Amino acid sequence: MRSFDEIFAIAAERKGGADALEALMPQPKSAAEIAATPDDRILSAMTRGIFQAGFSWKVIDAKWPGFEEAFEGFVPVRWKFMSDDDLDSLVSDKRIVRNGPKILTVRENATFLCDLEDEYGSAAKCIADWPMDDFIGLLDMLKKRGSRLGGNTGQYFLRFIGKDGWVLGRDGVAALIREGVVDKTPTGKGAMKAVQAAYSQWAEESGRPFAHISRTLAASIDAAPAL
């Protein structure tokens, strides 16, 4: 496994220099900033990630004001009690993408967020305070307790709200395979622990957030898309 500085040099060469690469870096929010995020914005970001999965992001982005209207601002305590009449209305609402199973995740994730509020004071505080040396634990919690928040959907959701972390896109995974961290797309516990260990080592070496490491790994692969 190369050092972070070696991987950064490869990525910088491919992106036109160190300054060009630095300009691509995501800027995670502080724990205090995330903790101050209202839980309706957490539910909104979760829902946006779920609807973007397997669909055109541009379409979802264009429709998002309609989603906000249809879901009345995504207040969790409102949608925890989504009724059958609510569901019937939403699946015929042209302001949104009318996918019944994905619409139902709003109710399921609203319940999840209300539970986190009871346990931690707010879902945002839970996420903000989650330690980076157990980022895989946060991803696992989202997958097990949330609805359709496993895999890249959960990773993108965290990126959307500013939580530091990785996104295991195609090129990021290719870089991890090249570095000998994993031998295929990581899904099992052992592979995810290996990813956590590698990221933690690179973070300790460089002093950089996981989001910078994720972007650098992806950029070190030819024709890497921004993550």
C-alpha positions in Angstrom: 0.0 0.0 0.0 1.5 3.3 -1.1 1.7 6.3 1.3 -0.9 9.0 0.9 1.7 11.4 -0.5 2.6 8.9 -3.2 -1.1 8.5 -4.2 -1.6 12.3 -4.1 1.3 12.7 -6.5 -0.2 10.2 -9.0 -3.6 12.0 -8.7 -2.1 15.4 -9.1 -0.2 14.4 -12.2 -3.5 13.2 -13.7 -5.5 16.2 -12.7 -3.1 18.9 -13.9 -1.1 19.6 -10.7 -1.5 19.8 -7.0 -3.5 23.0 -7.1 -6.0 21.6 -9.6 -6.4 18.5 -7.4 -6.9 20.6 -4.2 -9.6 22.5 -6.0 -11.6 19.3 -6.3 -11.6 18.4 -2.7 -14.9 18.2 -0.8 -15.1 20.3 2.3 -16.7 18.4 5.2 -18.6 20.3 7.8 -17.5 20.5 11.5 -19.2 18.3 14.0 -20.9 21.4 15.4 -22.2 22.4 12.0 -23.7 18.9 11.4 -25.2 18.7 14.9 -27.0 22.0 14.2 -28.7 20.5 11.1 -32.5 20.2 11.7 -33.7 16.6 11.3 -36.1 17.6 8.5 -32.9 18.4 6.5 -31.5 15.0 7.4 -34.7 13.2 6.2 -34.7 15.4 3.0 -31.1 14.4 2.3 -31.8 10.7 2.9 -34.8 10.8 0.6 -32.8 12.6 -2.1 -30.1 10.0 -2.0 -32.6 7.1 -2.2 -34.4 8.6 -5.2 -31.1 9.4 -7.0 -30.0 5.8 -6.6 -30.4 4.1 -10.0 -32.0 7.2 -11.5 -30.9 10.4 -13.2 -29.5 12.8 -10.7 -30.4 15.7 -13.0 -34.0 14.7 -13.0 -34.2 14.4 -9.2 -32.4 17.8 -8.8 -34.8 19.4 -11.2 -37.8 18.0 -9.3 -36.5 18.5 -5.8 -38.5 21.7 -5.1 -41.5 19.7 -5.9 -40.4 16.9 -3.5 -40.0 19.5 -0.7 -43.5 20.8 -1.4 -45.1 17.3 -1.6 -43.5 16.2 1.6 -44.2 19.4 3.4 -40.6 20.1 4.3 -39.8 16.5 5.4 -40.6 16.9 9.2 -39.9 13.5 10.6 -42.7 13.5 13.2 -45.2 14.3 10.4 -44.1 11.5 8.1 -43.6 8.9 10.8 -47.4 8.8 10.7 -47.8 8.6 6.9 -51.3 7.3 6.3 -52.6 5.2 3.4 -54.3 8.3 2.1 -51.0 10.1 2.2 -49.4 7.3 0.2 -52.2 7.3 -2.3 -51.9 11.0 -2.8 -48.1 10.8 -3.2 -48.0 8.0 -5.8 -50.2 10.2 -8.1 -48.4 13.4 -7.4 -46.6 14.7 -10.5 -44.3 16.9 -8.6 -42.3 13.9 -7.5 -41.0 10.6 -9.0 -43.9 8.3 -8.3 -42.1 5.2 -7.0 -44.2 3.6 -4.3 -41.5 1.6 -2.5 -39.2 4.7 -2.4 -42.0 6.9 -1.2 -42.6 4.5 1.7 -38.9 4.9 2.8 -39.9 8.4 3.9 -42.1 6.9 6.6 -39.6 4.3 7.6 -36.7 6.7 7.8 -38.8 9.3 9.6 -39.5 6.6 12.3 -35.7 5.9 12.3 -34.9 9.5 12.8 -37.4 9.9 15.6 -35.8 7.0 17.3 -32.4 8.5 17.0 -33.8 11.8 18.4 -35.0 9.8 21.5 -31.6 8.1 21.9 -29.2 11.0 21.1 -31.1 14.2 21.2 -31.2 14.4 17.4 -30.3 12.3 14.5 -27.9 15.0 13.4 -26.1 14.9 16.8 -25.8 11.1 16.5 -24.1 11.4 13.0 -22.0 14.4 14.0 -20.5 12.7 17.1 -19.9 9.3 15.4 -16.1 8.6 15.6 -14.2 8.4 12.3 -12.3 5.4 13.4 -15.6 3.5 13.3 -17.0 5.1 10.1 -18.0 1.5 9.0 -20.1 1.3 12.1 -22.0 4.4 11.1 -22.6 2.9 7.6 -23.7 -0.3 9.1 -26.1 1.5 11.4 -27.7 3.3 8.5 -28.0 0.1 6.6 -29.6 -1.9 9.4 -31.8 0.7 11.0 -32.7 2.8 8.0 -34.5 2.0 4.8 -32.5 1.7 1.6 -29.5 3.4 3.1 -27.0 0.7 2.5 -24.1 0.8 0.1 -23.3 3.9 -1.8 -26.7 5.5 -1.0 -25.7 5.8 2.7 -22.3 7.1 1.8 -23.7 9.8 -0.6 -26.2 10.8 2.0 -23.5 11.5 4.5 -21.5 13.4 1.9 -24.6 15.5 1.2 -25.0 16.6 4.8 -21.3 17.3 5.2 -20.2 14.3 7.3 -16.6 13.4 6.6 -16.3 10.0 5.0 -15.6 8.0 1.8 -17.7 7.2 -1.2 -16.7 3.8 -2.7 -17.4 4.7 -6.3 -15.9 2.7 -9.3 -12.6 4.5 -9.4 -12.2 4.7 -5.6 -12.6 0.9 -5.4 -10.2 0.4 -8.3 -7.6 2.4 -6.4 -8.2 0.3 -3.3 -7.7 -2.8 -5.3 -4.5 -1.4 -6.9 -3.2 -0.6 -3.4 -3.9 -4.2 -2.2 -6.5 -3.1 0.4 -9.2 -5.3 -1.1 -9.5 -7.6 -4.1 -13.0 -6.6 -5.2 -15.8 -4.2 -4.3 -15.9 -4.3 -0.5 -19.2 -5.5 0.9 -18.5 -8.0 3.7 -17.3 -7.1 7.2 -13.8 -8.2 6.7 -13.3 -6.1 3.5 -14.9 -3.0 5.1 -12.6 -3.4 8.1 -9.7 -3.4 5.7 -11.0 -0.2 4.0 -11.4 1.4 7.5 -7.9 0.5 8.4 -6.4 1.9 5.2 -8.3 5.1 5.4 -7.4 5.6 9.1 -3.7 5.0 8.2 -3.8 7.5 5.4 -5.6 10.0 7.5 -3.0 9.7 10.3 -0.2 10.1 7.8 -1.6 13.1 6.0 -3.8 14.8 8.6 -6.5 15.0 5.9 -10.2 14.1 6.2 -11.5 10.9 4.7 -13.3 12.8 2.0 -10.0 14.2 0.7 -8.5 10.7 0.7 -11.6 9.4 -1.2 -11.3 12.1 -3.8 -7.6 11.5 -4.2 -7.9 7.8 -4.6 -10.6 8.2 -7.3 -8.5 10.9 -9.0 -5.5 8.6 -9.1 -7.3 6.3 -11.6 -7.5 7.4 -15.2 -10.7 9.3 -16.2 -11.9 9.3 -12.6 -15.3 11.0 -12.0 -15.5 13.4 -9.1 -16.7 11.8 -5.9 
